[in-house]
């Protein structure tokens, strides 16, 4: 990794990151949050009833959590092919492990836009089936390859990678790529497949319905011994308290010794999570990693401490995780977004926050990651919060995210040149939406000339510094000492600044500084102020 060292002694359970990623896959495929966790809980109960060894149980655990981690591969192709945003989940997924006629019928229904007249649906199916058939195998290959590659970066044993090549194989040998059947399919995959389908069918019709479907698929898609055991004991194996989260229970049932991530391994895993999100659209590829690199470089320009450097970089790696909850169709849209499209886009920061806050470790990143679209004047989203609550790391990430996005192509525009992006970022600072110091740091880190950024109320740069230090509690003589100027000069700057912003008290000047993002960054030396923020 780049020269961003992790604080010593940091450790996190790999299962925490993987479980959070499982929540994100729930959002991506359009099933209720914790569906993947519930599936994994069912898989562990089933593994216990089957009496599998600890290694098989552990592989089943991780395979079930990550069963759909390849779901963002080729997401834009599915968006162009199928009728509704939730078409695959609504129509194709219930039939995924069914007979060939069931699967074909599910795909056909997914191709047609719901609510369309019958002739229109028939035409959509007729036009869509050749393309769906043509692209299906390629999509499955991408799905499995992406899952293997992401797993390699999540801190799991090498033995896990090979399992994901079997995710679409079937017990009867009629799966894809069709190179394995019966016991040639690893047992962890056979168990995870049954558990995943059982959880989905349970969601549709309850435990008894799930048992019937799984029993019917025994000997087809499923290992008869595994499927029959689940069907026979479905009432117990699929039992859940509908009002209780299974996060803690699922983490607690991790088999064997708990895998941990330390130092750079944490950053590799978080980078994998960011890449998973960026695969949602070709227009987003590389965004999270690029923003993380730029934000960390800007933080070094600001001389932020090591802990903030790590927090900014890691927060940037996962800041757009919630993008997967937004249909790929929207990220691919060249036409203006509808109000409903915009609401979905605005909520992606909220979804990032909700996924991250489930994990105690990742929750520390949420106050940085989920505020990246907030603006100093309160015009951002999803909270619409303003300058007073936006910390220096948040302001840096917001500026870095905005600059990097401008230099990337989007469906409705080409990529801006670095110079154009720099000028636009400066305009955002002059308009009071982005922090001028954060913008300056980001542009310096990007190697761009910093445009002239005016200060609010016509304040000079020195007056801005003075107001920022006053807001941190320094007295006039302490401001003078901090800036290396005389007390008389410092007092003149104070009086000039007060006149420009129309106040006469420190409290009002402090409020102005908070409203306009002028509060001085960094830790104040001990002894310079009697109070600390």
Residue pairs with C-beta under 8 A, 6 or more apart in sequence:
1 264
1 267
1 268
2 293
2 296
4 267
4 296
4 309
4 310
4 313
5 263
5 306
5 310
6 262
6 263
6 264
6 266
6 267
6 310
7 306
7 307
7 310
10 262
10 263
10 266
11 260
11 261
11 262
12 260
12 261
12 266
12 359
12 361
13 251
13 254
13 258
13 259
13 260
13 261
13 361
14 154
14 155
14 156
14 258
14 259
14 260
14 261
14 269
15 65
15 251
15 254
15 258
15 259
16 251
16 359
16 360
16 361
16 362
17 154
17 155
17 261
17 266
17 269
17 270
17 273
17 359
17 362
18 62
18 65
18 66
18 154
18 156
19 37
19 65
19 247
19 250
19 251
19 358
19 359
20 273
20 355
20 356
20 358
20 359
20 362
21 65
21 66
21 69
21 154
21 273
21 276
22 36
22 37
22 40
22 65
22 66
22 69
23 33
23 34
23 36
23 37
23 354
23 355
23 358
24 273
24 276
24 277
24 321
24 322
24 324
24 355
25 36
25 66
25 67
25 68
25 69
25 71
25 324
26 32
26 33
26 34
26 35
26 36
27 33
27 322
27 324
27 325
27 351
27 355
28 68
28 71
28 72
28 75
28 280
28 324
28 325
29 68
29 71
29 88
29 89
29 93
30 85
30 86
30 89
31 89
31 200
31 203
32 203
33 354
34 245
34 246
34 247
35 199
35 200
35 203
36 64
36 65
36 67
36 68
37 65
37 246
37 247
37 250
38 199
38 240
38 246
38 250
39 64
39 67
39 192
39 195
39 196
39 198
39 199
39 200
40 61
40 64
40 65
40 195
40 250
40 253
41 240
41 246
41 249
41 250
41 253
42 195
42 198
42 199
42 230
42 237
42 238
43 60
43 61
43 64
43 191
43 192
43 194
43 195
43 196
44 57
44 60
44 61
44 253
44 255
45 236
45 237
46 191
46 194
46 195
46 226
46 229
46 230
46 237
47 56
47 57
47 60
47 191
47 255
48 57
49 229
49 233
49 237
50 191
50 225
50 226
50 229
52 60
52 187
52 191
54 255
54 256
55 256
56 187
56 188
57 255
57 256
58 254
58 255
58 256
59 159
59 160
59 163
59 186
59 188
60 187
60 188
60 191
60 192
60 255
61 253
61 254
61 255
62 151
62 156
62 160
63 160
63 163
63 164
63 188
63 189
63 192
64 191
64 192
64 195
64 196
65 250
66 147
66 150
66 151
66 154
66 164
67 167
67 192
67 196
69 146
69 147
69 150
69 151
69 276
70 142
70 143
70 144
70 145
70 146
70 147
70 150
70 164
70 167
71 143
72 146
72 276
72 277
72 279
72 280
72 324
73 139
73 142
73 143
73 145
73 146
73 279
74 135
74 138
74 139
74 142
74 143
75 279
75 280
75 281
75 328
76 280
76 281
76 282
76 328
76 331
76 332
77 135
77 139
78 88
78 139
78 328
79 85
79 327
79 328
79 329
79 332
80 332
81 111
81 128
81 131
81 132
81 135
82 88
82 110
82 111
82 128
83 110
83 111
83 112
83 113
83 114
83 116
83 124
84 90
84 110
84 113
84 114
85 327
85 329
87 109
87 110
87 111
87 114
88 110
90 110
91 106
91 107
91 109
91 110
92 103
92 106
92 107
92 109
92 110
93 106
93 200
94 106
94 200
94 201
94 204
95 102
95 103
95 105
95 106
96 103
96 106
96 197
97 170
97 193
97 197
97 217
97 220
97 221
97 222
98 106
98 217
98 220
98 221
99 220
100 174
107 129
107 132
108 125
108 129
111 124
111 125
111 128
111 129
111 132
112 120
112 121
112 122
112 124
112 125
112 128
113 120
113 121
113 124
116 124
137 176
137 177
140 168
140 176
140 177
141 177
143 167
143 168
144 164
144 165
144 167
144 168
146 279
147 164
147 167
148 161
148 162
148 164
148 165
150 272
150 275
150 276
151 160
151 161
151 164
152 158
152 161
153 268
153 269
153 271
153 272
154 269
154 272
155 259
155 260
155 261
155 265
155 268
155 269
156 259
162 186
163 186
163 188
163 189
166 180
166 185
166 186
166 189
167 189
167 193
168 175
168 176
168 177
169 175
169 176
169 177
169 178
169 179
169 180
169 181
169 185
169 189
170 181
170 220
170 221
171 181
171 182
171 185
171 190
171 219
171 220
171 221
171 222
171 223
171 224
172 181
172 219
172 220
172 221
173 180
173 181
173 182
174 220
175 221
182 223
185 223
187 223
190 222
190 223
190 226
191 226
193 221
193 222
194 214
194 222
194 223
194 226
194 227
194 230
195 230
197 210
197 213
197 214
197 217
197 221
197 222
198 210
198 211
198 213
198 214
198 230
198 234
198 237
198 238
199 210
199 238
201 209
201 210
201 213
201 214
202 209
202 210
202 238
204 210
207 234
207 235
207 238
207 239
208 234
208 235
210 234
210 238
211 230
211 231
211 232
211 234
211 235
211 238
212 231
214 222
214 227
214 230
214 231
214 234
215 227
215 228
215 231
217 227
218 224
218 227
218 228
218 231
219 227
230 237
230 238
240 246
247 358
261 269
266 314
267 313
267 314
267 317
270 314
270 317
270 318
271 288
271 289
271 292
271 317
273 317
273 318
273 321
274 288
274 289
274 292
274 317
274 318
274 319
274 320
274 321
275 288
275 289
276 321
276 324
277 284
277 288
277 318
277 320
277 321
277 322
277 323
277 324
278 284
278 285
278 286
278 287
278 288
278 289
278 320
278 323
279 285
280 323
280 324
280 326
280 328
280 331
281 328
281 331
281 332
283 331
283 332
283 408
283 409
283 410
283 411
284 320
284 323
284 331
284 408
287 320
287 404
287 405
287 408
288 316
288 317
288 318
288 319
288 320
289 317
290 404
291 316
291 319
291 397
291 400
291 401
291 404
292 313
292 314
292 316
292 317
293 313
294 400
294 403
294 404
294 442
294 445
294 446
295 312
295 313
295 316
295 396
295 397
295 400
295 401
295 442
296 309
296 312
296 313
296 316
297 445
297 446
298 396
298 399
298 400
298 438
298 441
298 442
298 444
298 445
299 308
299 309
299 312
299 313
299 393
299 396
299 441
300 309
300 445
301 441
301 444
301 445
302 392
302 396
302 437
302 441
302 521
302 522
303 522
304 312
304 392
304 393
304 521
304 522
305 523
308 392
308 393
311 364
311 365
311 368
311 393
312 368
312 393
312 396
312 397
314 365
315 365
315 366
315 368
315 369
315 393
315 397
316 368
316 369
316 372
316 397
316 400
316 401
318 352
318 356
318 362
318 365
318 369
319 349
319 352
319 368
319 369
319 370
319 372
319 397
319 401
320 348
320 352
320 372
321 351
321 352
321 355
321 356
321 369
322 347
322 348
322 349
322 350
322 351
322 352
322 353
322 354
322 355
322 370
323 331
323 348
323 352
324 351
325 344
325 347
325 348
325 351
326 344
326 345
326 347
326 348
327 344
330 337
330 341
330 344
330 345
331 411
332 411
333 341
333 411
333 412
334 411
334 412
335 412
336 412
337 345
346 373
346 381
346 382
347 382
349 370
349 371
349 372
349 373
349 381
349 382
350 370
350 382
352 366
352 369
352 370
353 366
353 369
353 370
355 362
356 362
356 363
356 365
356 366
356 369
356 370
357 363
357 366
367 391
367 394
368 391
368 393
368 394
368 397
369 397
371 383
371 385
371 390
371 394
371 397
371 398
372 394
372 397
372 398
372 401
373 380
373 381
373 382
373 398
373 401
374 380
374 381
374 383
374 384
374 385
374 390
374 394
374 398
375 386
375 398
375 433
375 434
376 386
376 387
376 390
376 395
376 432
376 433
376 434
376 435
376 516
376 517
377 386
377 387
377 431
377 432
377 433
378 384
378 385
378 386
379 433
380 398
380 433
386 515
387 435
387 514
387 515
387 516
387 517
388 514
388 515
390 398
390 435
390 517
392 438
392 521
392 522
395 434
395 435
395 437
395 438
395 517
396 438
396 441
396 442
398 434
398 435
398 438
399 425
399 434
399 435
399 438
399 439
399 441
399 442
400 442
400 445
402 425
402 428
402 434
403 421
403 422
403 425
403 442
403 443
403 446
406 415
406 416
406 420
406 421
406 424
406 425
407 415
407 416
407 417
407 418
407 421
408 415
409 415
416 424
418 446
418 447
418 448
419 448
419 449
421 448
422 443
422 446
422 448
422 449
422 450
422 451
423 451
425 434
425 439
425 442
425 443
426 439
426 443
426 450
426 451
426 452
426 453
428 434
428 439
429 435
429 436
429 439
429 453
430 453
430 454
432 456
432 516
432 517
435 517
436 453
436 455
436 517
437 521
439 450
439 453
440 450
440 453
443 449
443 450
443 451
444 450
455 461
455 463
455 464
455 518
456 501
456 512
456 516
456 518
457 500
457 501
457 502
457 512
458 500
459 467
459 497
459 500
459 501
462 483
462 493
463 493
463 496
463 497
463 500
464 497
464 518
465 483
465 520
466 479
466 483
466 490
466 493
466 494
466 497
467 497
467 501
467 509
467 512
467 513
467 518
468 513
468 518
468 519
468 520
469 478
469 479
469 482
469 483
469 520
470 479
470 494
470 506
470 509
470 510
470 513
471 509
471 510
471 513
471 514
471 518
471 519
471 520
472 519
472 520
472 524
472 529
472 533
473 524
473 529
473 530
473 531
473 532
473 533
474 482
474 524
474 528
474 529
475 529
476 487
476 490
476 491
476 494
477 487
477 490
478 528
478 529
479 490
479 494
480 486
480 487
480 489
480 490
481 528
482 524
482 525
482 528
483 490
497 509
498 504
498 509
501 509
501 512
503 509
503 512
512 518
513 519
524 532
